[in-house]
Amino acid sequence: MTVSVIHPVDAVPENNAMHAFIIVAHKIFYDDMECGSCSERNWKHVDLTGGEGHWIICSSGYDHYLWCGLNNTTMYDNNWNDVAMIQDSFNTSDFGNVTLSFETWYRILPGDLGYVEVSMDNGVHWQTVATYTGYSNWTNVTLNLSAYKSTNMKIRFRFLSNETGVERGWIIDDVRLVGDSDTLFEDDF
């Protein structure tokens, strides 16, 4: 992009030789989730069984994160099918590489599962790109979503529990969607 600087009362603007080259970066979306509950505006929480969604933004005292669980028990419950979905859709069709990265910690019993899912048609159909169960301390995850590029990509985290027991649940933090080197979405709750 070329930018010409012309004084508004310049009588002969054609003689200006002052030009500069600048780089314009577009941050399509940003939210510093450290504001806690104000980050909720970026997420849609749904219980696919028809009840109230159980994904909430919590604080450990020094950090905020997204957790699927009950505050009064600090555990998840039986027979959940809960979704935390980023409200926005993203046009990722023109990017060469699309990645989703996040930090996660989980205590999920066998038979209960955490899914990362992507939709290429604005949430009509979903495909699982990663599954989590068992026990993990904090770990950084980067998922290549290039095979799912579209003009209406949506991303969600889904937690599914059966009826046989409960544990601490699934925590997500520092969610970031990147197309090539452009940050399309970033939320650290």
BAZAMI-369609 format. One line per field, with one value per residue (C-alpha): residue in one letter; x, y, z. Coordinates in steps of 0.5 Angstrom, whole numbers, padded with zeros to 4 digits. Example, Ala and Ser with C-alpha at 12.3 -4.5 7.8 and 13.67 -1.06 7.14 Angstrom:
! BAZAMI-369609
resn: A|S
east: 0025|0027
north: -0009|-0002
up: 0016|0014
! end
This chain:
! BAZAMI-369609
resn: M|T|V|S|V|I|H|P|V|D|A|V|P|E|N|N|A|M|H|A|F|I|I|V|A|H|K|I|F|Y|D|D|M|E|C|G|S|C|S|E|R|N|W|K|H|V|D|L|T|G|G|E|G|H|W|I|I|C|S|S|G|Y|D|H|Y|L|W|C|G|L|N|N|T|T|M|Y|D|N|N|W|N|D|V|A|M|I|Q|D|S|F|N|T|S|D|F|G|N|V|T|L|S|F|E|T|W|Y|R|I|L|P|G|D|L|G|Y|V|E|V|S|M|D|N|G|V|H|W|Q|T|V|A|T|Y|T|G|Y|S|N|W|T|N|V|T|L|N|L|S|A|Y|K|S|T|N|M|K|I|R|F|R|F|L|S|N|E|T|G|V|E|R|G|W|I|I|D|D|V|R|L|V|G|D|S|D|T|L|F|E|D|D|F
east: 0000|0003|0001|0001|0001|-0002|-0003|-0011|-0009|-0004|-0005|-0001|-0002|0002|0008|0009|0014|0013|0011|0012|0010|0007|0004|-0003|-0004|-0012|-0013|-0020|-0022|-0018|-0021|-0017|-0020|-0017|-0023|-0027|-0034|-0034|-0031|-0037|-0040|-0035|-0038|-0044|-0045|-0050|-0053|-0054|-0059|-0063|-0061|-0057|-0050|-0044|-0038|-0036|-0030|-0027|-0021|-0015|-0014|-0008|-0011|-0018|-0020|-0026|-0028|-0034|-0036|-0040|-0038|-0041|-0038|-0032|-0034|-0038|-0044|-0047|-0050|-0048|-0047|-0044|-0041|-0037|-0037|-0034|-0039|-0036|-0035|-0029|-0027|-0021|-0021|-0015|-0010|-0005|-0005|-0010|-0008|-0012|-0008|-0010|-0008|-0011|-0012|-0017|-0019|-0024|-0026|-0026|-0032|-0033|-0030|-0028|-0028|-0025|-0030|-0030|-0035|-0034|-0042|-0043|-0045|-0049|-0045|-0039|-0033|-0028|-0021|-0019|-0021|-0019|-0020|-0016|-0011|-0007|-0003|-0003|-0001|0000|-0004|-0004|-0008|-0008|-0014|-0012|-0016|-0023|-0022|-0028|-0032|-0036|-0031|-0034|-0030|-0033|-0031|-0036|-0036|-0039|-0040|-0044|-0048|-0042|-0038|-0035|-0029|-0026|-0027|-0024|-0021|-0019|-0015|-0011|-0015|-0012|-0014|-0009|-0009|-0002|0001|-0006|-0009|-0016|-0019|-0015|-0018|-0014|-0021
north: 0000|0007|0013|0020|0026|0032|0038|0040|0047|0045|0049|0044|0037|0033|0036|0032|0027|0025|0018|0012|0005|0002|-0005|-0006|-0011|-0014|-0017|-0020|-0021|-0020|-0021|-0021|-0026|-0024|-0020|-0026|-0026|-0021|-0026|-0029|-0025|-0029|-0036|-0039|-0045|-0050|-0057|-0061|-0065|-0059|-0057|-0051|-0051|-0052|-0049|-0043|-0038|-0039|-0036|-0039|-0033|-0031|-0033|-0034|-0040|-0044|-0050|-0055|-0057|-0055|-0049|-0053|-0059|-0057|-0064|-0065|-0069|-0075|-0075|-0068|-0066|-0059|-0054|-0048|-0045|-0039|-0034|-0032|-0035|-0035|-0034|-0039|-0040|-0036|-0038|-0044|-0046|-0046|-0048|-0048|-0047|-0048|-0050|-0055|-0059|-0065|-0070|-0074|-0081|-0087|-0087|-0079|-0075|-0068|-0066|-0061|-0060|-0056|-0054|-0052|-0050|-0045|-0050|-0054|-0060|-0062|-0066|-0068|-0066|-0068|-0072|-0072|-0077|-0079|-0075|-0069|-0063|-0057|-0058|-0054|-0056|-0054|-0057|-0056|-0055|-0053|-0059|-0056|-0049|-0045|-0039|-0040|-0044|-0045|-0048|-0051|-0055|-0061|-0065|-0071|-0075|-0082|-0084|-0088|-0083|-0076|-0073|-0066|-0064|-0060|-0054|-0050|-0043|-0039|-0041|-0038|-0039|-0037|-0037|-0037|-0031|-0027|-0028|-0029|-0030|-0030|-0031|-0032|-0032
up: 0000|-0002|0003|0000|0005|0002|0006|0005|0003|-0002|-0008|-0013|-0010|-0016|-0014|-0008|-0007|0000|0000|0005|0005|0011|0013|0015|0019|0020|0027|0026|0033|0040|0047|0053|0057|0063|0064|0067|0065|0060|0056|0056|0050|0045|0047|0046|0052|0050|0053|0047|0052|0053|0059|0062|0059|0064|0061|0065|0066|0073|0076|0080|0083|0078|0071|0068|0064|0061|0065|0064|0071|0077|0082|0088|0087|0083|0079|0072|0073|0069|0062|0060|0052|0053|0048|0049|0042|0039|0037|0031|0024|0020|0013|0013|0005|0003|0008|0007|0014|0019|0026|0033|0039|0046|0053|0057|0063|0064|0069|0065|0067|0062|0057|0058|0053|0051|0043|0039|0033|0027|0022|0015|0014|0020|0025|0021|0021|0025|0025|0031|0030|0037|0043|0050|0056|0062|0066|0064|0067|0063|0056|0050|0044|0037|0032|0024|0021|0014|0012|0014|0011|0009|0008|0015|0019|0027|0032|0039|0045|0047|0053|0054|0060|0061|0067|0071|0075|0075|0076|0076|0068|0062|0063|0056|0056|0051|0045|0039|0031|0026|0019|0016|0021|0022|0028|0027|0034|0041|0048|0054|0059
! end
